Amino acid sequence: MDWLELHRGDAPLVVSFPHTGTEIPADVETQFVSPWLARKDADWWIHRLYGFARELGATTVRTAISRSVIDVNRDPSGASLYPGQATTELCPTTTFDGEPLYRNGEPDGAEIARRGKTYFEPYHAALAAEIERLRQLHGKVVLYEAHSIRSVIPRLFDGPLPIFNLGANSGASCDDRLTAVVEAVCDASPFSRVTNGRFKGGWTTRHYGQPQDGVHAIQMELACRGYMDDPAETPTPSTWPAPYSELQAAPMRAVLTDVLKACLAFAKA
């Protein structure tokens, strides 16, 4: 499974990257309207932005497969994470902007099940195993879900998002003390922050976050403008994604380093 990237650390912190993948299997790519549309909603450059996580001793789990093939951060039953609000499915049929992804019909139940067995189940088997390994070592572990999204997507939310969008399933997925220490780091930075706003945490945060059992899950959804060029208008192949710049991303990396250090301090306390 060369699409599944796993790095084992010994610190009580797991960083999950479910949406940074851009690989599209050949048998699926021919079904899409265009490869660019199928990659458009990736969490661009996030695994590079958090490249320092391994130096802190964190375990990282990443899928290289595009979320348009299957979204490993959605409920496998197909239930919506945000009932009544626009969102994308387990196997998305549209982009965030509502553009159809498929040329001639959407994937049927059998195809969705095949993709689930091929990509969803191995990803979560690896993630669950690492969480349990570290929980056995430390008694308490933080699962940190690393995400990003374009700052302006009218179909999904009104106006520009704050830079830091923390999700803790409205307080159910982690101890309030973890949320508080992450909030404190964000609020000491020059970047805006909201907690449990439009994004309260995806299926991974909600599923694994069991603070009573020592697993504390929190999601960080970054507005892309915090670390890369992020056009306010609807993106085109010529404007999106903008290239990654270490210099441009440096201020954000510094804050995120302190965020992960705060997560580690909480887990070790």
Secondary structure by P-SEA (a helix, b strand, c coil): cccbbbbbbcccbbbbbccccccccaaaaaacccccccccccccccccccccccccbbbbbbbcccccccccccccccccccccbbbbccccccccccccccccccccaaaaaaaaaacaaaaaaaaaaaaaaaaaaccbbbbbbbbccccccccccccccccbbbbccccccccaaaaaaaaaaaaaccccccccccccccaaaaaaccccccbbbbbbbbccccccccccccccccccccccccccaaaaaaaaaaaaaaaaaaaac
